[in-house]
Amino acid sequence: MGRGLTPPDVGSLAERLSRSVRAKLLAMVLAPLLLGVPMLLGLVWLWGNEGYHRLVNYKVGSDLVTAHEYFARMRQNVAVDLDALAGSQRLARAMAGGSPEALRAYLEEARQQAGLDFLFLLDAHGRIIATPHATGSHAERTHWPVVNAAVAGEASTAIDVFDAEHLAAIDRSLARRARLALVPTPAAAPDTRSEETRGLLIHSATPVKDDARRTTAVLEGGVLLNGNSEMVDRINAIIYRDGTLPLGSKGTATLFLGDARIATNVRLFAGDRALGTRASQAVRDHVLGEGKVWLDTAFVVNDYYVSGYEPVIDSFGNRVGMLYVGFLEAPFSDAMHGALLTLFAVFVTVSIAGAVLSLNWARSVFKPMERLSATIRQVGEGDHDARVGAVTSRDEIGQLAAAFDQLLDNLAARRMELQRWGDELDRKVAERTRELEAANATLDQARQHLAMTEKLAAIGELTAGVAHEINNPVAVIQGNLDVLQEILGPAAAPVKEEIRLIHEQTHRIWLIVTKLLQFARPGEFAGYAEGIDPAQVIADCLVLTRHNLERRQIEVRVDNAATCRVEVNTSELQQVLINLIVNAIQAMPEGGRLTLSSRDWIEDGQPVGADIQVCDTGQGIAAEDLSRIFDPFFTTKKGSGTGLGLSISYAIIERYGGSIGVTSHPGEGACFTVRLRSEARYSDAPSAPGFAARWIGPAKG
């Protein structure tokens, strides 16, 4: 029989490990070498490979995004060029001239200048009326979505596929440029065709409008992408410029029609571009079949590349091609594997050397530890006089033996003393922790207040300067506009609407500047303060906003319970309340209930002033916006509003020693509370919304 490890041997080994420090130290030294190192190396290999694949896939993904943006920019450039032609005076003159030859000559010149491969002038119904090309049976163009959009008055640009007949009808040279022999490619999907005759084009159309903005004609044009080496070389130069791919790798870019390469800088073995070669069936099914983006390693023509493919969608919503970028994988994988193997070799060498040294050092620990173990056993058996005694070791083990002897002498007394010290330490730590938390809270509040004060001061200085610089040119524009209208007299009738719009916009600029100045220099807008009845101000504000309330069919409820008068300027308080009422109306576009109420402000049993509440049943305020609504220039009204209404309101109320706050739940409305004193405490400097910040929270029931 062999000398294998039997169950009794296993039990004996476990017993030795549990009873012998020597055996445990040997196991601790050998376990990392025999067990830990192989497991750790395996994990490093797995994590290294996984991290490598994530890294290269992330890079090729970001490269594909860049290629997509460049391809989109190409389409945009075609649209911009075509739109410029549609709005040119030369086109208008050529169309009005009535000479078909002159119009065709101009279209040919415009096509060449814009770099287009074809250019049609269509009538308002999408039929060709002029072109420098032969049109064949394709005179009717409304079957293309981009043309239909332009006929409807909207410019449109897309990727489209023209068949060989269509290309030849436009220009036979386009059909010749598009024709491409298909090259048999390993792993590609079966295809009975021997050549690709279709063309992939950037297809754009834009309306030509008269002075009344009516569509009178349509310009349709396009650029053939088959064989467009300049595009893929440019993408490759942008993404994989020198230094971006170390280790001898190289990047490539390709445009596919279906699964065939029609523009590429991937090279064959002879150095020619791999035009006509095809993508693998796995890539074709993933990208063209399922419409997903491919970010993984793929076999490209003659080698493995880290590849990114995305589908190209035509104007009908069909997947007609693919955009590809990628780089050679071999240099990266070789470098990664070489680094891992080197790391493994170093790891194993260091582990073996460490184990050998540890075994030698362990011997100096065995004997003092065995004496310590014997002493502990004697004390446990009741021999309280047992001591380790002097040991020859002067390291930590020797110091431990001496300390252990001293510990045995003082153990009982020290235990009580240590317990008392521990209790006292816990109490002091808790006390200091509370003090530190309070100090941190105070420091955070002071920091926030200081930051807001500095921000508001900077905004004030900037606002005053900007308002001054804007008012002067606005005044010049307004004055010259009036002079222009006066001089032109009846001749200004054709641009009457434009003049009115300019008047409105200059007036809007004046209103914005006034709000900026009011926010920057609130003291200059302050009025005479007097003791007023909140109920009277609420009634006046309802009269001023009655039209908007009735138009929105908003129910108004008023509850005036305040008996205290408040010291404030009447007009300024009206400005604040009207701003809150208008905001409430805008929050209830489908109608709702507006509640205006007032009640006495009581502190320590004594009346201090009055609270005025403006509550609505609108959509409420998002939780993430509650802490910012009083910040200057913050607004949730995208496309309208300056974001100064609530900031100015806050500054007005604070100037009289009052405060303004809000409570809200999304979908349940919002409730703003204006708090004013019977005897104002004046302040001219804007500060951070402290009271508002404390009041911001969920709406009251």
C-alpha positions in Angstrom: 0.0 0.0 0.0 1.1 3.6 -0.6 2.1 6.0 2.1 -0.9 8.3 1.6 -2.3 10.5 4.4 -4.8 8.4 6.3 -7.6 9.8 8.5 -5.6 9.2 11.7 -2.7 11.1 10.2 -5.1 14.0 9.4 -6.3 14.0 13.0 -2.8 13.9 14.4 -1.8 16.9 12.1 -4.8 19.0 13.3 -4.0 18.2 16.9 -0.4 19.3 16.4 -1.5 22.5 14.8 -3.8 23.3 17.7 -1.3 22.6 20.4 2.1 23.6 18.9 3.3 27.2 18.2 6.1 25.7 16.1 3.6 23.9 13.9 1.5 27.0 13.5 4.4 29.1 12.5 5.6 26.6 10.0 2.0 26.4 8.6 1.8 30.2 8.4 5.1 30.4 6.5 4.3 27.6 4.0 0.5 28.3 3.5 1.1 31.4 1.4 3.5 29.6 -0.8 1.5 26.4 -1.2 -2.0 27.8 -1.2 -2.2 31.6 -1.3 0.3 32.3 -4.1 -1.4 30.0 -6.7 -4.8 31.4 -5.8 -3.6 35.0 -5.8 -1.8 34.5 -9.1 -5.0 33.0 -10.6 -7.0 36.0 -9.4 -4.5 38.4 -10.8 -4.6 36.7 -14.1 -8.4 36.8 -14.2 -8.7 40.4 -13.0 -5.9 41.5 -15.4 -7.6 40.0 -18.4 -11.0 41.4 -17.4 -9.5 44.8 -16.8 -7.7 44.7 -20.1 -10.8 43.9 -22.0 -12.8 46.6 -20.2 -10.0 49.1 -20.9 -9.7 48.4 -24.6 -13.5 48.2 -25.1 -13.9 51.5 -23.3 -11.3 53.1 -25.6 -12.8 51.7 -28.8 -16.2 52.8 -27.5 -15.0 56.4 -27.0 -13.3 56.2 -30.5 -16.6 55.2 -32.0 -18.3 58.1 -30.4 -15.7 60.5 -31.9 -16.2 58.9 -35.4 -20.0 59.2 -35.0 -19.7 62.9 -34.2 -17.4 63.5 -37.2 -19.8 61.6 -39.5 -22.7 63.7 -38.1 -20.6 66.8 -38.7 -20.2 65.8 -42.4 -24.0 65.5 -42.7 -24.4 68.9 -41.0 -21.9 70.5 -43.4 -23.8 69.3 -46.4 -27.1 70.6 -44.9 -25.4 74.0 -44.1 -24.0 74.4 -47.6 -27.4 73.5 -49.2 -29.2 75.9 -46.9 -26.8 78.7 -47.9 -27.5 78.0 -51.6 -31.3 78.1 -50.9 -31.0 81.5 -49.4 -28.6 83.0 -51.9 -29.6 86.0 -54.0 -27.9 84.5 -57.0 -30.3 81.5 -56.9 -33.3 83.9 -56.6 -32.1 85.9 -59.6 -31.4 82.7 -61.7 -34.9 81.5 -60.9 -36.5 84.8 -61.8 -34.4 85.2 -65.0 -36.5 82.6 -66.9 -33.5 81.2 -68.8 -33.3 77.4 -68.3 -29.7 77.3 -69.6 -28.6 80.1 -67.2 -30.3 78.3 -64.3 -28.6 75.0 -65.1 -25.2 76.7 -65.4 -25.7 78.3 -62.0 -26.7 75.0 -60.4 -23.6 73.3 -61.8 -21.4 76.0 -60.5 -23.1 75.9 -57.1 -22.8 72.1 -57.0 -19.1 72.2 -57.6 -18.5 75.0 -55.1 -20.4 73.1 -52.4 -18.7 69.8 -53.2 -21.9 68.0 -54.0 -22.2 65.0 -56.3 -25.7 66.0 -57.5 -28.0 69.0 -57.2 -31.6 69.3 -58.2 -34.0 72.3 -58.1 -37.5 71.0 -57.5 -40.9 72.8 -57.5 -43.1 73.2 -54.4 -44.5 69.7 -55.2 -41.2 67.9 -55.4 -40.9 67.6 -59.2 -37.5 68.4 -60.8 -37.6 71.8 -62.7 -33.8 72.3 -63.2 -30.6 70.2 -62.8 -27.2 70.0 -64.4 -27.7 66.2 -64.6 -29.7 63.8 -66.7 -32.8 62.8 -64.7 -34.2 59.8 -66.5 -37.3 58.3 -64.8 -36.5 59.9 -61.4 -38.1 63.3 -62.1 -40.5 62.7 -59.3 -38.6 63.0 -55.9 -41.4 63.0 -53.3 -40.8 59.3 -52.5 -37.7 60.4 -50.4 -38.5 61.5 -46.8 -36.0 64.3 -46.9 -37.7 65.8 -50.0 -41.1 65.5 -48.4 -39.8 67.3 -45.3 -38.4 70.1 -47.5 -41.7 70.4 -49.4 -43.4 70.8 -46.0 -41.0 73.7 -45.2 -38.4 72.0 -43.1 -34.8 71.3 -44.1 -33.8 67.6 -43.7 -30.6 65.6 -44.1 -30.2 61.8 -43.8 -28.2 58.8 -45.1 -29.9 57.1 -48.1 -29.1 54.3 -50.5 -29.5 54.9 -54.3 -29.6 51.8 -56.6 -27.5 51.6 -59.7 -30.4 52.7 -62.0 -31.0 55.8 -59.9 -27.3 56.7 -59.8 -27.0 56.3 -63.6 -30.1 58.4 -64.1 -28.5 61.2 -62.2 -25.0 60.9 -63.6 -23.3 57.8 -65.1 -20.1 58.7 -63.4 -21.8 58.2 -60.0 -22.9 54.7 -61.0 -19.3 53.9 -62.0 -17.9 55.3 -58.8 -20.4 53.3 -56.7 -19.6 49.9 -58.5 -17.3 47.8 -56.3 -16.3 44.2 -56.8 -17.0 42.1 -53.7 -14.0 40.2 -52.3 -14.5 36.7 -50.8 -14.0 37.2 -47.0 -13.6 34.4 -44.4 -16.4 34.2 -41.8 -18.7 36.6 -43.9 -22.3 35.7 -44.5 -23.1 33.9 -47.8 -23.9 36.3 -50.6 -24.5 35.4 -54.3 -23.6 38.8 -55.6 -20.2 39.4 -57.1 -20.3 43.2 -56.9 -21.9 46.1 -55.1 -23.7 48.6 -57.4 -25.6 50.6 -54.9 -24.4 54.0 -53.5 -24.5 55.2 -49.9 -25.1 59.0 -49.9 -25.5 61.9 -47.6 -28.9 63.1 -48.9 -30.2 66.6 -48.1 -33.1 68.8 -49.1 -34.0 72.3 -48.0 -36.9 74.6 -48.9 -36.4 77.8 -51.0 -38.7 80.5 -49.6 -39.9 83.8 -50.9 -40.1 87.1 -48.8 -43.4 85.9 -47.3 -41.7 82.7 -46.0 -43.6 80.5 -48.4 -42.0 77.5 -50.0 -41.6 78.2 -53.7 -39.0 75.5 -54.5 -36.8 72.9 -53.0 -33.0 72.3 -53.4 -32.0 68.6 -53.2 -28.4 67.5 -53.2 -26.1 64.8 -52.0 -22.6 63.4 -51.6 -21.6 59.9 -52.6 -19.7 58.1 -49.8 -18.6 55.0 -51.8 -14.8 55.2 -52.1 -14.6 58.3 -49.9 -11.1 57.7 -48.6 -10.7 61.2 -47.5 -13.5 60.8 -44.9 -12.1 57.6 -43.3 -8.6 58.9 -43.4 -9.7 62.1 -41.6 -11.5 60.0 -39.0 -8.4 57.9 -38.5 -6.2 61.0 -38.2 -8.5 62.6 -35.6 -8.9 59.5 -33.4 -5.6 57.7 -33.9 -3.1 60.5 -34.2 0.6 59.8 -33.4 1.1 58.8 -29.8 -2.4 57.6 -29.0 -1.6 53.9 -29.9 1.6 52.8 -28.4 3.3 49.4 -28.7 3.2 49.3 -32.5 -0.6 49.1 -32.9 -2.4 51.0 -35.6 -6.0 52.3 -36.0 -8.4 52.0 -38.8 -11.8 53.4 -39.8 -14.4 52.0 -42.3 -17.8 52.8 -43.7 -19.9 49.8 -44.8 -22.9 49.6 -47.2 -24.6 46.5 -45.8 -21.7 44.4 -44.7 -19.4 45.5 -47.6 -16.6 48.0 -47.1 -17.1 50.9 -49.4 -14.7 53.4 -47.8 -11.8 52.1 -45.6 -8.2 52.5 -44.7 -7.9 48.8 -43.7 -5.2 47.3 -45.9 -4.9 44.0 -47.7 -1.7 42.0 -47.7 -0.5 43.9 -50.8 -1.1 47.2 -49.2 -4.2 48.1 -51.1 -7.3 49.3 -49.4 -9.6 46.4 -48.5 -12.6 47.8 -50.5 -15.2 45.1 -51.2 -14.2 42.9 -48.3 -17.0 42.1 -45.9 -17.6 42.0 -42.2 -18.0 38.7 -40.4 -21.5 37.2 -40.1 -21.3 37.6 -36.3 -20.8 41.3 -36.6 -23.4 41.6 -39.4 -26.1 39.8 -37.3 -25.3 41.8 -34.2 -25.2 45.3 -35.8 -27.4 45.1 -38.9 -29.7 42.3 -37.7 -30.3 43.4 -34.1 -29.4 47.1 -34.4 -26.8 46.9 -31.5 -23.4 48.5 -31.1 -20.5 46.0 -31.3 -17.6 46.7 -28.8 -15.3 43.7 -28.8 -12.5 41.9 -30.6 -13.3 40.9 -34.2 -11.4 39.5 -37.1 -10.9 42.2 -39.7 -9.7 41.1 -43.1 -6.4 39.7 -42.0 -5.9 40.2 -38.3 -7.7 40.6 -35.0 -8.7 44.2 -34.1 -10.4 45.7 -31.0 -13.4 46.9 -33.0 -16.4 49.2 -32.6 -19.3 49.0 -35.1 -22.6 51.0 -35.0 -25.5 50.8 -37.4 -26.1 53.5 -40.1 -29.8 54.3 -40.4 -31.3 55.7 -43.6 -34.2 58.2 -43.8 -36.7 55.3 -43.9 -35.5 54.0 -40.5 -33.7 51.0 -42.0 -30.3 49.8 -41.0 -28.4 50.1 -44.3 -24.7 50.1 -43.3 -22.2 50.3 -40.4 -19.6 52.8 -39.1 -16.4 51.1 -37.8 -13.3 52.1 -35.9 -10.7 49.8 -34.4 -7.0 49.1 -33.7 -4.7 46.1 -33.8 -5.1 43.9 -30.6 -1.9 41.9 -30.8 0.5 44.6 -29.4 -1.8 45.3 -26.5 -2.5 41.7 -25.6 1.2 40.8 -25.9 2.2 43.6 -23.6 -0.5 42.7 -21.1 0.5 39.0 -21.0 4.1 39.8 -20.8 3.5 42.1 -17.9 1.4 39.5 -16.1 4.0 36.8 -16.6 6.8 39.1 -15.3 4.6 39.9 -12.3 4.0 36.2 -11.7 7.7 35.4 -11.9 8.6 38.2 -9.4 5.8 37.2 -7.1 6.8 33.5 -7.0 10.5 34.4 -6.5 9.8 36.8 -3.7 7.4 34.3 -2.0 9.9 31.5 -2.0 12.7 33.7 -0.7 10.4 35.1 2.0 9.4 31.6 3.1 13.0 30.5 3.4 13.9 33.5 5.5 10.8 33.2 7.6 11.7 29.6 8.5 15.1 30.7 9.7 13.7 33.6 11.7 10.9 31.4 13.2 13.5 29.3 15.1 14.4 32.3 17.3 10.8 32.6 18.3 10.1 28.9 19.1 11.9 28.6 22.4 10.8 31.8 24.2 7.2 31.1 23.1 7.4 27.6 24.4 8.5 28.9 27.9 5.7 31.5 27.8 3.3 28.7 27.0 4.6 26.6 29.9 4.2 29.5 32.4 0.7 30.2 31.2 -0.2 26.5 31.7 1.3 26.6 35.3 -0.6 29.7 36.2 -3.8 28.1 34.9 -3.2 25.1 37.1 -3.0 27.3 40.2 0.8 28.0 40.5 0.6 31.8 41.0 4.4 32.0 41.6 5.3 30.6 38.2 7.3 33.1 36.1 8.9 33.0 32.7 12.3 34.2 34.0 15.2 35.6 32.1 15.4 34.7 28.4 18.3 35.2 26.0 16.2 36.8 23.3 16.3 40.6 23.3 13.7 41.1 20.7 9.9 41.7 21.2 9.6 38.1 22.4 12.1 38.7 25.2 10.4 41.9 26.1 7.1 40.1 26.0 8.4 37.5 28.5 9.5 40.2 30.9 6.3 42.2 30.6 4.3 39.0 31.1 6.1 38.4 34.5 5.3 42.0 35.6 1.7 41.6 34.3 1.2 38.6 36.6 2.4 40.6 39.6 0.0 43.6 39.0 -2.9 42.0 37.2 -5.6 42.3 39.8 -4.9 45.9 40.7 -4.4 47.0 37.1 -7.7 45.4 36.0 -9.7 47.7 38.3 -7.7 50.7 37.4 -7.9 50.0 33.7 -11.7 49.7 34.0 -12.0 53.0 35.7 -9.7 54.7 33.1 -11.8 53.1 30.3 -15.1 54.5 31.7 -13.5 58.0 32.1 -12.1 57.8 28.6 -15.5 56.9 27.1 -17.1 59.8 28.9 -14.5 62.3 27.7 -14.6 61.0 24.1 -18.4 61.3 24.0 -18.2 64.8 25.4 -15.4 65.9 23.0 -17.3 64.3 20.1 -20.4 66.4 20.9 -18.4 69.6 21.1 -16.6 68.8 17.8 -19.9 68.1 16.0 -21.4 71.4 17.3 -18.3 73.3 16.2 -18.3 71.7 12.8 -22.0 72.6 12.4 -21.3 76.2 13.3 -18.3 76.3 11.0 -20.3 74.9 8.0 -23.1 77.5 8.6 -20.5 80.3 8.7 -18.7 79.0 5.6 -22.0 78.8 3.6 -23.1 82.3 4.8 -19.7 83.7 3.8 -19.7 82.0 0.4 -23.2 83.3 -0.4 -22.3 86.8 0.8 -19.2 86.9 -1.4 -21.2 85.5 -4.3 -23.9 88.1 -4.0 -21.4 90.9 -3.6 -19.6 89.8 -6.8 -22.9 89.5 -8.6 -23.9 92.9 -7.4 -20.8 94.6 -8.7 -20.9 92.7 -12.0 -24.7 93.4 -12.4 -24.3 97.1 -11.9 -21.5 97.3 -14.5 -23.4 95.2 -17.0 -26.6 97.2 -16.5 -24.8 100.4 -17.1 -23.1 99.1 -20.3 -26.4 97.6 -21.6 -28.6 100.7 -20.9 -26.5 103.0 -23.2 -26.7 100.8 -26.4 -30.4 100.0 -25.7 -31.2 103.7 -25.5 -29.3 104.3 -28.8 -31.2 101.4 -30.4 -34.5 102.7 -29.2 -33.8 106.3 -30.2 -32.5 105.4 -33.7 -35.4 103.0 -34.2 -37.9 105.9 -33.4 -36.0 108.1 -35.8 -35.9 105.4 -38.5 -39.7 104.9 -38.1 -40.3 108.6 -38.3 -38.1 109.1 -41.4 -39.5 106.1 -43.3 -43.1 107.0 -42.4 -45.5 105.0 -44.6 -42.5 103.3 -46.3 -41.9 101.4 -43.0 -45.2 99.5 -43.4 -43.6 96.3 -44.9 -41.4 96.0 -41.7 -44.0 97.2 -39.3 -44.1 93.9 -37.5 -40.3 93.7 -37.3 -40.1 97.2 -35.8 -42.7 96.3 -33.3 -40.7 93.2 -32.3 -37.6 95.3 -31.9 -39.5 97.7 -29.7 -40.8 94.8 -27.5 -37.3 93.3 -27.2 -35.6 96.6 -26.3 -38.3 97.1 -23.7 -37.7 93.6 -22.4 -34.0 94.4 -22.1 -34.9 97.5 -20.2 -37.0 95.5 -17.8 -34.3 92.9 -17.3 -31.7 95.7 -16.6 -34.1 97.3 -14.1 -34.5 94.0 -12.3 -30.7 93.5 -12.3 -30.2 97.0 -10.8 -32.9 96.4 -8.2 -31.1 93.3 -7.2 -27.6 94.9 -7.3 -28.6 98.2 -5.5 -31.8 97.4 -3.5 -31.3 100.6 -1.4 -31.8 102.8 -4.4 -35.3 101.3 -5.0 -36.4 101.4 -1.4 -39.5 103.5 -0.7 -41.1 105.2 2.3 -42.0 102.6 5.0 -45.1 102.9 7.1 -47.3 100.8 9.3 -49.8 99.0 7.0 -52.6 96.4 7.3 -51.7 93.1 5.6 -55.3 92.5 4.7 -55.5 95.8 2.7 -52.3 94.9 0.7 -53.7 91.4 0.0 -57.0 93.0 -1.3 -55.1 95.4 -3.5 -52.9 92.7 -5.0 -56.0 90.6 -5.9 -57.5 93.6 -7.7 -54.3 93.9 -9.8 -54.1 90.2 -10.7 -57.9 89.6 -11.0 -57.7 89.3 -14.8 -55.1 86.5 -14.8 -56.9 84.7 -12.0 -60.2 84.8 -13.9 -58.6 83.8 -17.2 -57.1 80.6 -15.6 -60.4 80.0 -13.7 -58.5 79.9 -10.3 -60.5 79.8 -7.1 -59.3 82.4 -4.6 -59.6 82.0 -0.8 -58.7 84.8 1.6 -58.2 84.3 5.4 -57.1 87.5 7.1 -56.6 86.7 10.8 -53.7 89.1 11.5 -54.3 91.9 13.9 -50.8 93.4 13.9 -49.7 96.0 11.4 -46.3 95.7 9.7 -43.8 98.4 8.9 -42.8 98.2 5.2 -43.2 100.2 2.0 -46.6 99.4 0.5 -45.5 99.3 -3.1 -42.6 97.0 -2.4 -44.8 94.6 -0.4 -47.3 94.7 -3.3 -44.4 93.9 -5.7 -43.4 90.8 -3.5 -47.0 89.5 -3.2 -47.8 90.0 -6.9 -44.7 88.2 -7.8 -45.7 85.2 -5.6 -49.3 85.3 -6.9 -48.1 85.4 -10.6 -45.8 82.4 -9.8 -48.7 80.5 -8.3 -50.9 81.3 -11.4 -48.2 79.9 -13.7 -47.9 76.8 -11.5 -51.7 76.1 -12.1 -52.1 76.3 -15.9 -55.2 74.1 -15.7 -56.8 76.0 -12.8 -56.8 75.3 -9.1 -57.1 77.1 -5.8 -55.1 80.1 -4.5 -55.1 80.7 -0.8 -54.0 84.1 0.7 -53.9 84.3 4.5 -52.4 86.4 7.2 -51.9 85.7 10.9 -50.0 87.3 13.8 -46.3 86.4 14.3 -45.9 85.4 18.0 -42.6 84.9 19.8 -42.4 84.2 23.5 -46.1 85.0 23.9 -45.7 88.5 22.4 -46.8 89.7 19.0 -43.8 90.6 16.8 -45.4 91.2 13.4 -47.5 89.3 10.9 -47.1 86.3 8.5 -48.6 86.5 5.0 -49.0 83.2 3.1 -49.5 82.6 -0.6 -50.4 78.9 -1.3 -51.3 77.2 -4.5 -52.4 73.7 -5.6 -50.1 73.5 -8.6 -47.4 71.0 -9.5 -45.2 72.0 -6.6 -41.4 72.5 -6.5 -38.9 69.6 -7.0 -37.0 68.6 -3.9 -33.6 69.4 -5.6 -34.8 72.9 -6.5 -36.1 73.9 -3.0 -32.7 75.0 -1.7 -32.0 77.1 -4.8 -35.2 79.0 -5.6 -34.0 82.2 -3.8 -30.6 82.1 -5.5 -30.0 84.9 -8.1 -30.6 83.8 -11.7 -32.0 80.4 -10.8 -35.2 79.6 -12.6 -37.2 76.5 -13.5 -39.0 78.3 -16.3 -36.9 77.1 -19.2 -36.8 79.7 -22.0 -38.4 82.5 -20.0 -37.8 84.4 -16.8 -34.6 85.9 -15.4 -34.4 84.1 -12.1 -34.4 87.4 -10.2 -38.0 87.6 -9.0 -37.7 85.6 -5.9 -34.2 86.9 -5.2 -35.4 90.5 -5.4 -38.4 89.6 -3.2 -36.1 88.1 -0.7 -33.9 91.1 -0.6 -36.9 93.5 -0.2 -38.3 91.6 2.8 -34.9 91.1 4.4 -34.2 94.8 4.1 -37.0 95.4 6.6 -35.8 92.7 9.0 -38.2 90.1 7.7 -37.8 86.8 6.0 -39.4 84.7 3.3 -39.6 80.9 3.1 -41.3 78.0 1.2 -42.7 74.6 1.9 -43.7 72.2 -1.0 -44.3 68.7 -2.1 -44.1 67.9 -5.9 -47.6 67.5 -7.2 -49.2 69.0 -4.1 -48.6 72.7 -4.6 -46.3 75.2 -2.8 -46.8 77.6 0.1 -44.7 80.8 0.5 -44.6 82.6 3.8 -43.6 86.3 4.1 -42.8 87.3 7.7 -42.6 91.1 8.5 -42.1 93.0 11.8 -44.3 95.7 13.3 -41.1 97.7 13.8 -38.8 97.2 10.9 -35.1 96.4 11.4 -33.5 97.9 8.4 -30.6 96.3 6.4 -29.3 97.4 3.0 -26.9 94.5 2.3 -28.2 91.4 0.6 -27.2 88.2 2.4 -27.7 84.4 2.1 -31.3 83.2 2.5 -30.9 82.0 6.1 -34.6 82.0 7.1 -35.6 80.5 3.8 -33.0 77.7 4.1 -34.4 76.8 7.5 -38.0 76.9 6.3 -37.5 74.9 3.1 -39.1 71.5 3.4 -42.2 69.4 2.7 -45.5 71.1 2.4 -47.8 71.3 5.5 -50.9 69.3 5.3 
